Amino acid sequence: MHVQEWLETIPAVAVYVLVAVVIGVESLGIPLPGEIVLVSSALLASQHGHIDPYVLGACATAGAIVGDSIGYAIGRKGGRPLLAKLGRRFPKHFSEANIGLAENSFQKWGMWAVFFGRFIALLRIFAGPLAGVLRMPYWKFLIANVLGGIVWAGGTTAVIYTVGVVAEAWLKRFSWLGLVLAVLIGVVSMLVVKNRAKKAAQRAEATEREPVPAAD
């Protein structure tokens, strides 16, 4: 069963709780489909009036902020042995290469890595625990965490809800062709943005690995 179809079978309160919990647990450092659940729920809100998009966005934001904060505390207490343990448990996500890339991003961008990391699947999982492991000052982490959580969770909810409402109107006026076109445009745009972000991260990593010319 599709995620959205399953969400239609549970009460609105359960949807709010589910979104908050899944996003919160993902922010702890455990790979879960937080973005998929949020997008599906926001799309469902645009089609069914019993789900309030404002409440949904607030729950998603709270889950993101609280989850990242707990992840920070765990990372600060567990240190690097925690990353090694996560690597054994989730080798696909916490491989040495991924940890190295995330660590380079944190060392280069600091609190901005926490903020913008919310929009990138890999860094979204790493942000809290890694910030704690690297001993980032908590006040810096908190500011970036709160702002990133609000912009990502609230923004994603607002955008998907609006697109869903527009798509619903197109569906009534222009049949399925308009909806399919809208979905394709959205998917292509998302892939282009993610591809550019990945290439930028690779370029940054390659630049840091370039040998420094010896002085004459």
Rosetta constraint file for C-alpha pairs under 8 A:
AtomPair CA 1 CA 5 HARMONIC 6.50 0.50
AtomPair CA 1 CA 6 HARMONIC 6.41 0.50
AtomPair CA 2 CA 6 HARMONIC 6.26 0.50
AtomPair CA 3 CA 7 HARMONIC 6.21 0.50
AtomPair CA 3 CA 37 HARMONIC 7.18 0.50
AtomPair CA 3 CA 40 HARMONIC 6.76 0.50
AtomPair CA 4 CA 8 HARMONIC 6.37 0.50
AtomPair CA 4 CA 40 HARMONIC 5.25 0.50
AtomPair CA 4 CA 41 HARMONIC 6.83 0.50
AtomPair CA 4 CA 44 HARMONIC 6.73 0.50
AtomPair CA 5 CA 9 HARMONIC 7.08 0.50
AtomPair CA 6 CA 10 HARMONIC 7.31 0.50
AtomPair CA 7 CA 15 HARMONIC 6.77 0.50
AtomPair CA 7 CA 41 HARMONIC 7.17 0.50
AtomPair CA 7 CA 44 HARMONIC 7.87 0.50
AtomPair CA 8 CA 44 HARMONIC 7.42 0.50
AtomPair CA 10 CA 14 HARMONIC 6.33 0.50
AtomPair CA 10 CA 15 HARMONIC 6.90 0.50
AtomPair CA 11 CA 15 HARMONIC 6.53 0.50
AtomPair CA 12 CA 16 HARMONIC 6.39 0.50
AtomPair CA 12 CA 50 HARMONIC 6.52 0.50
AtomPair CA 12 CA 51 HARMONIC 5.51 0.50
AtomPair CA 13 CA 17 HARMONIC 6.29 0.50
AtomPair CA 14 CA 18 HARMONIC 5.91 0.50
AtomPair CA 15 CA 19 HARMONIC 6.13 0.50
AtomPair CA 15 CA 41 HARMONIC 7.24 0.50
AtomPair CA 16 CA 20 HARMONIC 6.33 0.50
AtomPair CA 16 CA 55 HARMONIC 7.39 0.50
AtomPair CA 16 CA 56 HARMONIC 5.66 0.50
AtomPair CA 16 CA 59 HARMONIC 6.06 0.50
AtomPair CA 16 CA 60 HARMONIC 7.79 0.50
AtomPair CA 17 CA 21 HARMONIC 6.05 0.50
AtomPair CA 17 CA 59 HARMONIC 7.25 0.50
AtomPair CA 18 CA 22 HARMONIC 5.97 0.50
AtomPair CA 19 CA 23 HARMONIC 6.07 0.50
AtomPair CA 19 CA 34 HARMONIC 7.30 0.50
AtomPair CA 19 CA 37 HARMONIC 6.36 0.50
AtomPair CA 19 CA 38 HARMONIC 6.13 0.50
AtomPair CA 19 CA 41 HARMONIC 7.77 0.50
AtomPair CA 19 CA 56 HARMONIC 7.73 0.50
AtomPair CA 19 CA 59 HARMONIC 6.92 0.50
AtomPair CA 19 CA 60 HARMONIC 5.88 0.50
AtomPair CA 19 CA 63 HARMONIC 7.61 0.50
AtomPair CA 20 CA 24 HARMONIC 5.87 0.50
AtomPair CA 20 CA 59 HARMONIC 5.19 0.50
AtomPair CA 20 CA 60 HARMONIC 4.92 0.50
AtomPair CA 20 CA 61 HARMONIC 7.64 0.50
AtomPair CA 20 CA 62 HARMONIC 6.71 0.50
AtomPair CA 20 CA 63 HARMONIC 4.30 0.50
AtomPair CA 20 CA 64 HARMONIC 7.38 0.50
AtomPair CA 21 CA 25 HARMONIC 5.99 0.50
AtomPair CA 21 CA 63 HARMONIC 6.16 0.50
AtomPair CA 22 CA 26 HARMONIC 6.09 0.50
AtomPair CA 22 CA 32 HARMONIC 6.68 0.50
AtomPair CA 22 CA 33 HARMONIC 7.40 0.50
AtomPair CA 22 CA 34 HARMONIC 5.55 0.50
AtomPair CA 22 CA 37 HARMONIC 7.74 0.50
AtomPair CA 22 CA 63 HARMONIC 7.78 0.50
AtomPair CA 23 CA 27 HARMONIC 6.16 0.50
AtomPair CA 23 CA 32 HARMONIC 7.63 0.50
AtomPair CA 23 CA 33 HARMONIC 7.87 0.50
AtomPair CA 23 CA 34 HARMONIC 4.65 0.50
AtomPair CA 23 CA 35 HARMONIC 7.57 0.50
AtomPair CA 23 CA 60 HARMONIC 6.72 0.50
AtomPair CA 23 CA 63 HARMONIC 5.57 0.50
AtomPair CA 23 CA 64 HARMONIC 5.70 0.50
AtomPair CA 23 CA 67 HARMONIC 7.32 0.50
AtomPair CA 24 CA 28 HARMONIC 6.47 0.50
AtomPair CA 24 CA 62 HARMONIC 7.99 0.50
AtomPair CA 24 CA 63 HARMONIC 4.29 0.50
AtomPair CA 24 CA 64 HARMONIC 5.16 0.50
AtomPair CA 24 CA 65 HARMONIC 7.56 0.50
AtomPair CA 24 CA 66 HARMONIC 6.48 0.50
AtomPair CA 24 CA 67 HARMONIC 4.01 0.50
AtomPair CA 24 CA 68 HARMONIC 7.11 0.50
AtomPair CA 25 CA 29 HARMONIC 7.05 0.50
AtomPair CA 25 CA 30 HARMONIC 6.13 0.50
AtomPair CA 25 CA 32 HARMONIC 7.38 0.50
AtomPair CA 25 CA 67 HARMONIC 6.01 0.50
AtomPair CA 26 CA 30 HARMONIC 4.90 0.50
AtomPair CA 26 CA 31 HARMONIC 5.41 0.50
AtomPair CA 26 CA 32 HARMONIC 5.18 0.50
AtomPair CA 26 CA 33 HARMONIC 7.53 0.50
AtomPair CA 26 CA 34 HARMONIC 6.39 0.50
AtomPair CA 26 CA 67 HARMONIC 7.38 0.50
AtomPair CA 26 CA 124 HARMONIC 7.84 0.50
AtomPair CA 26 CA 125 HARMONIC 5.98 0.50
AtomPair CA 27 CA 64 HARMONIC 6.22 0.50
AtomPair CA 27 CA 67 HARMONIC 4.89 0.50
AtomPair CA 27 CA 68 HARMONIC 4.89 0.50
AtomPair CA 27 CA 71 HARMONIC 6.63 0.50
AtomPair CA 27 CA 124 HARMONIC 6.40 0.50
AtomPair CA 27 CA 125 HARMONIC 5.32 0.50
AtomPair CA 27 CA 126 HARMONIC 7.61 0.50
AtomPair CA 27 CA 127 HARMONIC 7.46 0.50
AtomPair CA 27 CA 128 HARMONIC 6.58 0.50
AtomPair CA 28 CA 67 HARMONIC 5.25 0.50
AtomPair CA 28 CA 68 HARMONIC 5.74 0.50
AtomPair CA 28 CA 70 HARMONIC 6.40 0.50
AtomPair CA 28 CA 71 HARMONIC 4.25 0.50
AtomPair CA 28 CA 72 HARMONIC 7.90 0.50
AtomPair CA 28 CA 125 HARMONIC 6.91 0.50
AtomPair CA 28 CA 128 HARMONIC 6.54 0.50
AtomPair CA 28 CA 129 HARMONIC 6.84 0.50
AtomPair CA 29 CA 71 HARMONIC 6.60 0.50
AtomPair CA 29 CA 125 HARMONIC 4.68 0.50
AtomPair CA 29 CA 126 HARMONIC 5.85 0.50
AtomPair CA 29 CA 128 HARMONIC 7.29 0.50
AtomPair CA 29 CA 129 HARMONIC 6.52 0.50
AtomPair CA 30 CA 125 HARMONIC 6.76 0.50
AtomPair CA 31 CA 93 HARMONIC 7.53 0.50
AtomPair CA 31 CA 125 HARMONIC 6.57 0.50
AtomPair CA 33 CA 37 HARMONIC 6.31 0.50
AtomPair CA 34 CA 38 HARMONIC 6.17 0.50
AtomPair CA 35 CA 39 HARMONIC 6.05 0.50
AtomPair CA 36 CA 40 HARMONIC 6.01 0.50
AtomPair CA 37 CA 41 HARMONIC 6.03 0.50
AtomPair CA 38 CA 42 HARMONIC 6.09 0.50
AtomPair CA 38 CA 60 HARMONIC 7.31 0.50
AtomPair CA 38 CA 153 HARMONIC 7.95 0.50
AtomPair CA 38 CA 156 HARMONIC 7.84 0.50
AtomPair CA 38 CA 157 HARMONIC 7.09 0.50
AtomPair CA 39 CA 43 HARMONIC 6.11 0.50
AtomPair CA 39 CA 156 HARMONIC 7.19 0.50
AtomPair CA 39 CA 157 HARMONIC 6.90 0.50
AtomPair CA 39 CA 160 HARMONIC 6.41 0.50
AtomPair CA 40 CA 44 HARMONIC 6.09 0.50
AtomPair CA 41 CA 45 HARMONIC 6.16 0.50
AtomPair CA 41 CA 56 HARMONIC 7.88 0.50
AtomPair CA 42 CA 46 HARMONIC 6.46 0.50
AtomPair CA 42 CA 53 HARMONIC 6.62 0.50
AtomPair CA 42 CA 56 HARMONIC 7.42 0.50
AtomPair CA 42 CA 157 HARMONIC 5.38 0.50
AtomPair CA 42 CA 158 HARMONIC 7.76 0.50
AtomPair CA 42 CA 160 HARMONIC 5.86 0.50
AtomPair CA 42 CA 161 HARMONIC 5.19 0.50
AtomPair CA 43 CA 47 HARMONIC 6.70 0.50
AtomPair CA 43 CA 160 HARMONIC 5.94 0.50
AtomPair CA 43 CA 161 HARMONIC 5.47 0.50
AtomPair CA 43 CA 164 HARMONIC 5.43 0.50
AtomPair CA 44 CA 48 HARMONIC 6.05 0.50
AtomPair CA 44 CA 51 HARMONIC 7.62 0.50
AtomPair CA 45 CA 49 HARMONIC 6.37 0.50
AtomPair CA 45 CA 50 HARMONIC 7.36 0.50
AtomPair CA 45 CA 51 HARMONIC 4.96 0.50
AtomPair CA 45 CA 52 HARMONIC 6.46 0.50
AtomPair CA 45 CA 53 HARMONIC 6.03 0.50
AtomPair CA 45 CA 161 HARMONIC 6.66 0.50
AtomPair CA 46 CA 53 HARMONIC 7.84 0.50
AtomPair CA 46 CA 161 HARMONIC 5.10 0.50
AtomPair CA 46 CA 162 HARMONIC 7.25 0.50
AtomPair CA 46 CA 164 HARMONIC 5.33 0.50
AtomPair CA 46 CA 165 HARMONIC 5.33 0.50
AtomPair CA 47 CA 164 HARMONIC 7.13 0.50
AtomPair CA 47 CA 165 HARMONIC 7.05 0.50
AtomPair CA 47 CA 168 HARMONIC 7.45 0.50
AtomPair CA 51 CA 56 HARMONIC 7.45 0.50
AtomPair CA 52 CA 56 HARMONIC 6.15 0.50
AtomPair CA 53 CA 57 HARMONIC 5.98 0.50
AtomPair CA 53 CA 157 HARMONIC 6.92 0.50
AtomPair CA 53 CA 158 HARMONIC 7.47 0.50
AtomPair CA 53 CA 161 HARMONIC 7.21 0.50
AtomPair CA 54 CA 58 HARMONIC 6.16 0.50
AtomPair CA 55 CA 59 HARMONIC 6.14 0.50
AtomPair CA 56 CA 60 HARMONIC 6.19 0.50
AtomPair CA 56 CA 157 HARMONIC 7.47 0.50
AtomPair CA 57 CA 61 HARMONIC 6.06 0.50
AtomPair CA 57 CA 153 HARMONIC 6.07 0.50
AtomPair CA 57 CA 154 HARMONIC 4.87 0.50
AtomPair CA 57 CA 157 HARMONIC 5.63 0.50
AtomPair CA 57 CA 158 HARMONIC 7.68 0.50
AtomPair CA 58 CA 62 HARMONIC 6.10 0.50
AtomPair CA 58 CA 153 HARMONIC 7.96 0.50
AtomPair CA 58 CA 154 HARMONIC 6.99 0.50
AtomPair CA 59 CA 63 HARMONIC 6.11 0.50
AtomPair CA 60 CA 64 HARMONIC 6.21 0.50
AtomPair CA 60 CA 153 HARMONIC 5.56 0.50
AtomPair CA 60 CA 154 HARMONIC 7.37 0.50
AtomPair CA 61 CA 65 HARMONIC 6.22 0.50
AtomPair CA 61 CA 149 HARMONIC 5.26 0.50
AtomPair CA 61 CA 150 HARMONIC 5.43 0.50
AtomPair CA 61 CA 152 HARMONIC 7.85 0.50
AtomPair CA 61 CA 153 HARMONIC 5.12 0.50
AtomPair CA 61 CA 154 HARMONIC 6.40 0.50
AtomPair CA 62 CA 66 HARMONIC 5.94 0.50
AtomPair CA 62 CA 149 HARMONIC 7.69 0.50
AtomPair CA 63 CA 67 HARMONIC 5.70 0.50
AtomPair CA 64 CA 68 HARMONIC 6.06 0.50
AtomPair CA 64 CA 149 HARMONIC 5.48 0.50
AtomPair CA 64 CA 153 HARMONIC 7.47 0.50
AtomPair CA 65 CA 69 HARMONIC 6.17 0.50
AtomPair CA 65 CA 145 HARMONIC 6.03 0.50
AtomPair CA 65 CA 146 HARMONIC 5.77 0.50
AtomPair CA 65 CA 149 HARMONIC 5.67 0.50
AtomPair CA 66 CA 70 HARMONIC 6.23 0.50
AtomPair CA 67 CA 71 HARMONIC 6.09 0.50
AtomPair CA 67 CA 128 HARMONIC 7.85 0.50
AtomPair CA 68 CA 72 HARMONIC 6.07 0.50
AtomPair CA 68 CA 127 HARMONIC 7.07 0.50
AtomPair CA 68 CA 128 HARMONIC 4.54 0.50
AtomPair CA 68 CA 129 HARMONIC 7.59 0.50
AtomPair CA 68 CA 145 HARMONIC 7.02 0.50
AtomPair CA 69 CA 73 HARMONIC 6.39 0.50
AtomPair CA 69 CA 128 HARMONIC 6.32 0.50
AtomPair CA 69 CA 142 HARMONIC 7.52 0.50
AtomPair CA 69 CA 145 HARMONIC 7.76 0.50
AtomPair CA 70 CA 74 HARMONIC 6.20 0.50
AtomPair CA 70 CA 128 HARMONIC 7.41 0.50
AtomPair CA 71 CA 75 HARMONIC 6.03 0.50
AtomPair CA 71 CA 128 HARMONIC 4.58 0.50
AtomPair CA 71 CA 129 HARMONIC 4.64 0.50
AtomPair CA 71 CA 132 HARMONIC 7.53 0.50
AtomPair CA 72 CA 76 HARMONIC 6.04 0.50
AtomPair CA 72 CA 127 HARMONIC 7.90 0.50
AtomPair CA 72 CA 128 HARMONIC 4.29 0.50
AtomPair CA 72 CA 129 HARMONIC 4.62 0.50
AtomPair CA 72 CA 130 HARMONIC 7.10 0.50
AtomPair CA 72 CA 131 HARMONIC 6.00 0.50
AtomPair CA 72 CA 132 HARMONIC 4.39 0.50
AtomPair CA 72 CA 133 HARMONIC 7.65 0.50
AtomPair CA 73 CA 77 HARMONIC 6.24 0.50
AtomPair CA 73 CA 128 HARMONIC 7.98 0.50
AtomPair CA 73 CA 129 HARMONIC 7.31 0.50
AtomPair CA 73 CA 132 HARMONIC 6.14 0.50
AtomPair CA 74 CA 78 HARMONIC 5.85 0.50
AtomPair CA 74 CA 129 HARMONIC 6.32 0.50
AtomPair CA 74 CA 132 HARMONIC 7.10 0.50
AtomPair CA 75 CA 79 HARMONIC 5.54 0.50
AtomPair CA 75 CA 80 HARMONIC 7.96 0.50
AtomPair CA 75 CA 82 HARMONIC 6.87 0.50
AtomPair CA 75 CA 128 HARMONIC 7.22 0.50
AtomPair CA 75 CA 129 HARMONIC 4.11 0.50
AtomPair CA 75 CA 130 HARMONIC 6.14 0.50
AtomPair CA 75 CA 131 HARMONIC 7.18 0.50
AtomPair CA 75 CA 132 HARMONIC 4.40 0.50
AtomPair CA 75 CA 133 HARMONIC 4.75 0.50
AtomPair CA 76 CA 129 HARMONIC 7.19 0.50
AtomPair CA 76 CA 131 HARMONIC 7.69 0.50
AtomPair CA 76 CA 132 HARMONIC 3.92 0.50
AtomPair CA 76 CA 133 HARMONIC 4.75 0.50
AtomPair CA 76 CA 134 HARMONIC 7.52 0.50
AtomPair CA 76 CA 135 HARMONIC 6.37 0.50
AtomPair CA 77 CA 132 HARMONIC 7.60 0.50
AtomPair CA 77 CA 133 HARMONIC 7.62 0.50
AtomPair CA 78 CA 82 HARMONIC 5.08 0.50
AtomPair CA 78 CA 133 HARMONIC 7.25 0.50
AtomPair CA 79 CA 83 HARMONIC 7.34 0.50
AtomPair CA 79 CA 132 HARMONIC 7.50 0.50
AtomPair CA 79 CA 133 HARMONIC 4.70 0.50
AtomPair CA 79 CA 134 HARMONIC 7.91 0.50
AtomPair CA 80 CA 84 HARMONIC 6.54 0.50
AtomPair CA 80 CA 133 HARMONIC 6.28 0.50
AtomPair CA 81 CA 85 HARMONIC 6.21 0.50
AtomPair CA 82 CA 86 HARMONIC 6.18 0.50
AtomPair CA 83 CA 87 HARMONIC 6.00 0.50
AtomPair CA 83 CA 94 HARMONIC 7.26 0.50
AtomPair CA 84 CA 88 HARMONIC 6.44 0.50
AtomPair CA 85 CA 89 HARMONIC 6.37 0.50
AtomPair CA 86 CA 90 HARMONIC 5.66 0.50
AtomPair CA 86 CA 91 HARMONIC 7.46 0.50
AtomPair CA 86 CA 94 HARMONIC 6.25 0.50
AtomPair CA 87 CA 91 HARMONIC 4.74 0.50
AtomPair CA 87 CA 92 HARMONIC 7.87 0.50
AtomPair CA 87 CA 93 HARMONIC 7.45 0.50
AtomPair CA 87 CA 94 HARMONIC 4.52 0.50
AtomPair CA 87 CA 95 HARMONIC 5.65 0.50
AtomPair CA 87 CA 96 HARMONIC 7.69 0.50
AtomPair CA 88 CA 94 HARMONIC 7.98 0.50
AtomPair CA 90 CA 94 HARMONIC 5.82 0.50
AtomPair CA 90 CA 95 HARMONIC 7.86 0.50
AtomPair CA 91 CA 95 HARMONIC 5.16 0.50
AtomPair CA 93 CA 98 HARMONIC 6.83 0.50
AtomPair CA 93 CA 122 HARMONIC 7.29 0.50
AtomPair CA 94 CA 98 HARMONIC 6.00 0.50
AtomPair CA 94 CA 99 HARMONIC 6.01 0.50
AtomPair CA 95 CA 99 HARMONIC 6.15 0.50
AtomPair CA 96 CA 100 HARMONIC 5.97 0.50
AtomPair CA 97 CA 101 HARMONIC 6.16 0.50
AtomPair CA 98 CA 102 HARMONIC 6.12 0.50
AtomPair CA 98 CA 122 HARMONIC 7.91 0.50
AtomPair CA 99 CA 103 HARMONIC 5.96 0.50
AtomPair CA 100 CA 104 HARMONIC 6.10 0.50
AtomPair CA 101 CA 105 HARMONIC 6.30 0.50
AtomPair CA 101 CA 201 HARMONIC 7.74 0.50
AtomPair CA 101 CA 205 HARMONIC 6.94 0.50
AtomPair CA 102 CA 106 HARMONIC 6.32 0.50
AtomPair CA 102 CA 123 HARMONIC 6.44 0.50
AtomPair CA 102 CA 126 HARMONIC 7.17 0.50
AtomPair CA 103 CA 107 HARMONIC 6.14 0.50
AtomPair CA 103 CA 130 HARMONIC 7.42 0.50
AtomPair CA 104 CA 108 HARMONIC 6.05 0.50
AtomPair CA 104 CA 205 HARMONIC 7.28 0.50
AtomPair CA 105 CA 109 HARMONIC 5.84 0.50
AtomPair CA 105 CA 110 HARMONIC 7.53 0.50
AtomPair CA 105 CA 113 HARMONIC 6.20 0.50
AtomPair CA 105 CA 201 HARMONIC 7.90 0.50
AtomPair CA 106 CA 110 HARMONIC 4.83 0.50
AtomPair CA 106 CA 111 HARMONIC 7.35 0.50
AtomPair CA 106 CA 112 HARMONIC 7.99 0.50
AtomPair CA 106 CA 113 HARMONIC 5.45 0.50
AtomPair CA 106 CA 114 HARMONIC 7.67 0.50
AtomPair CA 106 CA 131 HARMONIC 7.64 0.50
AtomPair CA 109 CA 113 HARMONIC 5.37 0.50
AtomPair CA 110 CA 114 HARMONIC 7.34 0.50
AtomPair CA 110 CA 136 HARMONIC 7.91 0.50
AtomPair CA 111 CA 115 HARMONIC 6.55 0.50
AtomPair CA 111 CA 140 HARMONIC 6.08 0.50
AtomPair CA 111 CA 141 HARMONIC 6.02 0.50
AtomPair CA 111 CA 144 HARMONIC 5.82 0.50
AtomPair CA 112 CA 116 HARMONIC 5.96 0.50
AtomPair CA 112 CA 117 HARMONIC 7.79 0.50
AtomPair CA 112 CA 144 HARMONIC 6.74 0.50
AtomPair CA 113 CA 117 HARMONIC 5.26 0.50
AtomPair CA 113 CA 127 HARMONIC 7.65 0.50
AtomPair CA 114 CA 118 HARMONIC 6.59 0.50
AtomPair CA 114 CA 123 HARMONIC 7.84 0.50
AtomPair CA 114 CA 127 HARMONIC 5.53 0.50
AtomPair CA 114 CA 128 HARMONIC 7.74 0.50
AtomPair CA 114 CA 131 HARMONIC 7.81 0.50
AtomPair CA 114 CA 141 HARMONIC 7.03 0.50
AtomPair CA 114 CA 144 HARMONIC 5.83 0.50
AtomPair CA 114 CA 145 HARMONIC 6.30 0.50
AtomPair CA 114 CA 148 HARMONIC 7.31 0.50
AtomPair CA 115 CA 119 HARMONIC 8.00 0.50
AtomPair CA 115 CA 144 HARMONIC 4.91 0.50
AtomPair CA 115 CA 145 HARMONIC 6.12 0.50
AtomPair CA 115 CA 147 HARMONIC 6.85 0.50
AtomPair CA 115 CA 148 HARMONIC 4.49 0.50
AtomPair CA 115 CA 149 HARMONIC 7.87 0.50
AtomPair CA 116 CA 120 HARMONIC 7.20 0.50
AtomPair CA 116 CA 148 HARMONIC 6.84 0.50
AtomPair CA 117 CA 121 HARMONIC 7.65 0.50
AtomPair CA 117 CA 122 HARMONIC 7.77 0.50
AtomPair CA 117 CA 123 HARMONIC 4.67 0.50
AtomPair CA 117 CA 124 HARMONIC 5.25 0.50
AtomPair CA 117 CA 127 HARMONIC 6.55 0.50
AtomPair CA 118 CA 123 HARMONIC 6.65 0.50
AtomPair CA 118 CA 124 HARMONIC 4.64 0.50
AtomPair CA 118 CA 127 HARMONIC 7.61 0.50
AtomPair CA 118 CA 148 HARMONIC 6.06 0.50
AtomPair CA 118 CA 149 HARMONIC 7.03 0.50
AtomPair CA 118 CA 152 HARMONIC 6.54 0.50
AtomPair CA 119 CA 123 HARMONIC 7.92 0.50
AtomPair CA 119 CA 124 HARMONIC 6.80 0.50
AtomPair CA 119 CA 152 HARMONIC 6.47 0.50
AtomPair CA 120 CA 124 HARMONIC 5.80 0.50
AtomPair CA 120 CA 194 HARMONIC 7.69 0.50
AtomPair CA 121 CA 125 HARMONIC 6.69 0.50
AtomPair CA 122 CA 126 HARMONIC 6.58 0.50
AtomPair CA 123 CA 127 HARMONIC 5.50 0.50
AtomPair CA 126 CA 130 HARMONIC 5.54 0.50
AtomPair CA 127 CA 131 HARMONIC 5.92 0.50
AtomPair CA 128 CA 132 HARMONIC 6.44 0.50
AtomPair CA 129 CA 133 HARMONIC 6.21 0.50
AtomPair CA 130 CA 134 HARMONIC 6.06 0.50
AtomPair CA 131 CA 135 HARMONIC 6.19 0.50
AtomPair CA 131 CA 136 HARMONIC 5.44 0.50
AtomPair CA 131 CA 141 HARMONIC 7.28 0.50
AtomPair CA 132 CA 136 HARMONIC 6.20 0.50
AtomPair CA 136 CA 140 HARMONIC 7.18 0.50
AtomPair CA 136 CA 141 HARMONIC 6.63 0.50
AtomPair CA 137 CA 141 HARMONIC 6.42 0.50
AtomPair CA 138 CA 142 HARMONIC 5.87 0.50
AtomPair CA 139 CA 143 HARMONIC 6.27 0.50
AtomPair CA 140 CA 144 HARMONIC 6.35 0.50
AtomPair CA 141 CA 145 HARMONIC 5.78 0.50
AtomPair CA 142 CA 146 HARMONIC 5.97 0.50
AtomPair CA 143 CA 147 HARMONIC 6.16 0.50
AtomPair CA 144 CA 148 HARMONIC 5.75 0.50
AtomPair CA 145 CA 149 HARMONIC 5.90 0.50
AtomPair CA 146 CA 150 HARMONIC 6.17 0.50
AtomPair CA 147 CA 151 HARMONIC 6.12 0.50
AtomPair CA 148 CA 152 HARMONIC 5.81 0.50
AtomPair CA 149 CA 153 HARMONIC 5.65 0.50
AtomPair CA 149 CA 154 HARMONIC 7.57 0.50
AtomPair CA 150 CA 154 HARMONIC 5.27 0.50
AtomPair CA 150 CA 155 HARMONIC 7.30 0.50
AtomPair CA 151 CA 155 HARMONIC 5.13 0.50
AtomPair CA 151 CA 156 HARMONIC 7.80 0.50
AtomPair CA 152 CA 156 HARMONIC 5.73 0.50
AtomPair CA 153 CA 157 HARMONIC 6.14 0.50
AtomPair CA 154 CA 158 HARMONIC 6.15 0.50
AtomPair CA 155 CA 159 HARMONIC 6.04 0.50
AtomPair CA 156 CA 160 HARMONIC 5.99 0.50
AtomPair CA 157 CA 161 HARMONIC 5.87 0.50
AtomPair CA 158 CA 162 HARMONIC 6.07 0.50
AtomPair CA 159 CA 163 HARMONIC 6.08 0.50
AtomPair CA 160 CA 164 HARMONIC 5.94 0.50
AtomPair CA 161 CA 165 HARMONIC 6.27 0.50
AtomPair CA 162 CA 166 HARMONIC 6.22 0.50
AtomPair CA 163 CA 167 HARMONIC 5.89 0.50
AtomPair CA 164 CA 168 HARMONIC 6.01 0.50
AtomPair CA 165 CA 169 HARMONIC 6.44 0.50
AtomPair CA 166 CA 170 HARMONIC 6.23 0.50
AtomPair CA 167 CA 171 HARMONIC 5.96 0.50
AtomPair CA 167 CA 178 HARMONIC 7.66 0.50
AtomPair CA 167 CA 179 HARMONIC 5.65 0.50
AtomPair CA 167 CA 182 HARMONIC 7.07 0.50
AtomPair CA 168 CA 172 HARMONIC 6.49 0.50
AtomPair CA 168 CA 179 HARMONIC 7.77 0.50
AtomPair CA 169 CA 173 HARMONIC 6.30 0.50
AtomPair CA 170 CA 174 HARMONIC 5.40 0.50
AtomPair CA 170 CA 175 HARMONIC 6.92 0.50
AtomPair CA 170 CA 178 HARMONIC 5.89 0.50
AtomPair CA 170 CA 179 HARMONIC 6.38 0.50
AtomPair CA 171 CA 175 HARMONIC 4.68 0.50
AtomPair CA 171 CA 176 HARMONIC 5.65 0.50
AtomPair CA 171 CA 177 HARMONIC 7.87 0.50
AtomPair CA 171 CA 178 HARMONIC 6.39 0.50
AtomPair CA 171 CA 179 HARMONIC 5.78 0.50
AtomPair CA 174 CA 178 HARMONIC 5.63 0.50
AtomPair CA 175 CA 179 HARMONIC 7.32 0.50
AtomPair CA 176 CA 180 HARMONIC 6.11 0.50
AtomPair CA 177 CA 181 HARMONIC 6.21 0.50
AtomPair CA 178 CA 182 HARMONIC 6.20 0.50
AtomPair CA 179 CA 183 HARMONIC 6.19 0.50
AtomPair CA 180 CA 184 HARMONIC 6.13 0.50
AtomPair CA 181 CA 185 HARMONIC 6.20 0.50
AtomPair CA 182 CA 186 HARMONIC 6.23 0.50
AtomPair CA 183 CA 187 HARMONIC 6.13 0.50
AtomPair CA 184 CA 188 HARMONIC 6.07 0.50
AtomPair CA 185 CA 189 HARMONIC 6.08 0.50
AtomPair CA 186 CA 190 HARMONIC 6.19 0.50
AtomPair CA 187 CA 191 HARMONIC 6.21 0.50
AtomPair CA 188 CA 192 HARMONIC 6.16 0.50
AtomPair CA 189 CA 193 HARMONIC 6.27 0.50
AtomPair CA 190 CA 194 HARMONIC 6.20 0.50
AtomPair CA 191 CA 195 HARMONIC 5.94 0.50
AtomPair CA 192 CA 196 HARMONIC 6.16 0.50
AtomPair CA 193 CA 197 HARMONIC 6.21 0.50
AtomPair CA 194 CA 198 HARMONIC 6.15 0.50
AtomPair CA 195 CA 199 HARMONIC 6.20 0.50
AtomPair CA 196 CA 200 HARMONIC 6.09 0.50
AtomPair CA 197 CA 201 HARMONIC 6.26 0.50
AtomPair CA 198 CA 202 HARMONIC 6.24 0.50
AtomPair CA 199 CA 203 HARMONIC 6.11 0.50
AtomPair CA 200 CA 204 HARMONIC 6.18 0.50
AtomPair CA 201 CA 205 HARMONIC 6.20 0.50
AtomPair CA 202 CA 206 HARMONIC 6.10 0.50
AtomPair CA 203 CA 207 HARMONIC 6.09 0.50
AtomPair CA 204 CA 208 HARMONIC 6.36 0.50
AtomPair CA 205 CA 209 HARMONIC 6.40 0.50
AtomPair CA 206 CA 210 HARMONIC 6.42 0.50
